[in-house]
Amino acid sequence: MFAKRENNEVLKVADLDTPSSVADLIRGIRNRLEFEIKQHKLSFLAVTSLEENSGTSTITFNLANSFTAIGKRVLIIDGNSSNSFLSRLLAADFDCGITNIFNQVSLDFPILTLGKSIDFLPMGTRTEVLGDFLISPESQKVFHELKQRYDLILVDTSPLEKSSVSQLFSTLTDGIVVVINQKKFKLRQWEEFKKNREKLSVNIIGMIKNFV
């Protein structure tokens, strides 16, 4: 595992070319997700959580990295309006992103290339308009265009129950992957979460236990 550091923040990335238990776990999660993706023709997923500091950004990046290892072209979108960890770490000098697309005439996406087959669409500077953008007809055009370009789009989002933006992403995407902080996990909380999501017809693809 190696880490990218910026301003004392760390993004831990599993080295898939080196045998390790972490790399095996990431590949295992990817393979299970790949089965669901093929089975149900999914291409646009939100990675969310029940509470802050559950590791959604790290999981999102590692999943994207693992999918590129099997030949997929992947886009990561920073939809984490309360944190924007990935934008701070990966696009600190980049002052444009998904929130800057809103009300633009052209679909000229401010996308960063992070690797051979992995791209990144940062949050941008107009975080206050993200919710407005997601409920606009314009967002449908943007996401449709992006889905034509990529095999898989992963959106890193804030905790679902605490963010209206994350709730919007959960309805716009094909489904959600929920990252659970194992140290704080409560079965009752998870059951209540599932019940609330099912009422809104949100497709829960699966749960990933982090900090095990």
C-alpha positions in Angstrom: 0.0 0.0 0.0 1.2 3.5 -0.8 -0.1 6.9 0.2 -0.6 10.2 -1.5 -0.1 13.1 0.9 -1.1 16.7 0.7 -1.3 19.2 3.7 -1.0 16.3 6.2 -4.0 14.5 4.6 -3.4 11.0 3.3 -5.0 8.8 0.7 -4.1 5.2 1.2 -4.0 3.3 -2.1 -3.5 -0.5 -2.3 -0.7 -1.6 -4.6 -2.5 -4.3 -6.6 0.8 -5.5 -8.1 2.1 -6.6 -4.7 0.5 -9.5 -2.9 -1.1 -8.3 0.3 -4.3 -8.9 2.3 -5.5 -5.3 1.5 -5.0 -5.8 -2.2 -6.9 -9.2 -2.0 -9.8 -7.5 -0.1 -10.0 -4.7 -2.8 -10.0 -7.3 -5.6 -12.6 -9.3 -3.8 -15.0 -6.3 -3.4 -14.3 -5.4 -7.0 -15.2 -8.9 -8.3 -18.5 -8.9 -6.3 -19.4 -5.5 -7.6 -18.4 -6.5 -11.2 -20.9 -9.4 -10.9 -23.7 -7.0 -9.9 -22.7 -4.5 -12.6 -22.8 -7.2 -15.4 -26.0 -8.8 -14.0 -28.0 -5.6 -13.8 -26.2 -3.4 -16.4 -25.0 -0.8 -13.9 -22.5 1.9 -14.8 -23.1 4.8 -12.4 -22.7 4.2 -8.7 -22.6 6.4 -5.6 -20.3 5.5 -2.7 -21.8 6.7 0.5 -21.9 6.0 4.3 -24.0 6.3 7.4 -21.7 8.8 9.1 -18.6 10.9 8.6 -15.1 9.5 8.6 -16.2 6.1 7.3 -13.6 6.1 4.5 -15.8 6.6 1.4 -13.1 8.6 -0.4 -10.4 6.0 0.1 -12.8 3.1 -0.9 -13.9 5.0 -4.0 -10.4 5.6 -5.2 -9.3 2.1 -4.5 -12.3 0.6 -6.3 -11.7 2.8 -9.3 -8.0 1.8 -9.3 -9.0 -1.9 -9.1 -11.5 -1.6 -12.0 -8.8 -0.1 -14.3 -6.7 -3.1 -13.5 -9.2 -5.3 -15.4 -9.4 -2.9 -18.4 -12.3 -0.6 -17.4 -12.2 3.1 -18.1 -13.4 4.8 -14.9 -14.4 8.3 -13.8 -14.4 9.4 -10.2 -16.7 12.3 -9.4 -16.3 14.2 -6.1 -19.8 14.7 -4.9 -18.8 15.0 -1.3 -20.1 18.5 -0.6 -19.3 18.4 3.1 -15.7 17.3 2.8 -14.3 17.2 -0.8 -11.3 15.2 0.4 -10.4 13.9 -3.0 -10.6 17.4 -4.6 -8.3 18.8 -1.9 -5.8 15.9 -2.4 -5.9 15.3 -6.1 -6.9 18.7 -7.5 -5.5 21.3 -5.1 -4.4 23.6 -7.9 -7.4 23.0 -10.1 -10.2 25.6 -9.6 -12.8 24.0 -11.8 -15.1 21.0 -11.4 -18.7 19.6 -11.5 -20.2 22.7 -9.8 -18.7 25.0 -12.5 -20.5 23.1 -15.3 -23.8 24.5 -14.1 -25.4 27.0 -16.5 -22.6 26.5 -19.0 -23.6 26.4 -22.7 -21.1 23.7 -23.7 -20.4 20.4 -22.0 -16.7 21.1 -21.7 -15.9 18.9 -18.7 -13.0 20.0 -16.4 -11.7 16.5 -16.1 -8.2 15.5 -14.7 -6.4 12.4 -15.9 -5.0 10.5 -12.9 -3.7 7.4 -14.6 -3.9 5.1 -17.6 -7.7 4.6 -17.4 -8.8 6.7 -14.5 -10.1 10.3 -14.7 -11.3 12.6 -12.0 -14.0 15.3 -12.0 -13.4 17.5 -8.9 -16.0 19.4 -6.8 -15.1 22.8 -8.2 -15.5 26.2 -6.6 -19.3 26.7 -6.6 -20.3 24.0 -4.0 -23.4 25.9 -3.1 -25.0 25.2 -6.5 -24.4 21.4 -6.5 -27.9 20.6 -5.3 -29.5 23.0 -7.9 -27.4 21.4 -10.6 -28.4 17.9 -9.7 -32.2 18.7 -9.9 -31.8 20.5 -13.2 -32.4 19.0 -16.7 -28.8 20.0 -17.4 -27.4 17.3 -15.1 -29.2 14.6 -17.0 -27.4 15.7 -20.2 -24.1 15.8 -18.4 -24.4 12.4 -16.8 -25.7 10.9 -20.1 -22.6 12.2 -21.9 -20.3 11.0 -19.3 -21.8 7.5 -19.3 -21.0 7.3 -23.0 -17.4 7.9 -22.3 -16.7 5.6 -19.3 -17.4 2.0 -18.4 -17.9 3.0 -14.8 -18.6 6.2 -12.9 -18.1 6.3 -9.1 -19.3 9.2 -7.1 -17.8 9.9 -3.6 -20.6 11.3 -1.5 -21.3 12.6 2.0 -23.2 10.5 4.5 -26.6 9.8 2.9 -28.9 10.6 5.9 -27.1 13.9 6.5 -26.8 15.4 3.0 -29.6 16.4 0.6 -26.9 16.3 -2.2 -26.0 12.7 -1.4 -29.7 11.8 -1.4 -30.1 13.4 -4.9 -27.1 11.4 -6.1 -28.6 8.2 -4.7 -31.7 8.7 -6.9 -29.7 9.8 -10.0 -27.3 6.9 -10.0 -27.9 3.2 -10.8 -27.3 2.3 -7.1 -25.4 3.0 -4.0 -22.5 1.2 -2.2 -22.6 1.9 1.5 -19.3 2.1 3.5 -19.7 1.2 7.1 -17.3 2.2 9.9 -17.1 -1.2 11.6 -15.9 0.4 14.9 -19.2 2.3 15.1 -21.5 -0.2 13.3 -24.9 -0.8 14.8 -27.3 -3.4 13.2 -30.4 -1.4 14.1 -29.0 1.7 12.4 -28.3 -0.3 9.2 -31.8 -1.9 9.2 -33.4 1.6 9.6 -31.2 3.0 6.9 -32.2 0.2 4.5 -35.9 0.7 5.3 -35.7 4.4 4.6 -33.9 3.9 1.3 -36.3 1.2 0.1 -39.2 3.7 0.6 -37.5 6.0 -1.9 -36.7 3.1 -4.3 -32.9 3.6 -3.9 -31.0 0.6 -5.1 -28.6 -0.6 -2.4 -25.9 -2.6 -4.2 -24.1 -3.7 -1.1 -22.3 -2.8 2.1 -18.5 -2.5 2.7 -17.2 -2.8 6.2 -14.2 -0.5 6.7 -11.8 -0.2 9.6 -12.2 -3.9 10.4 
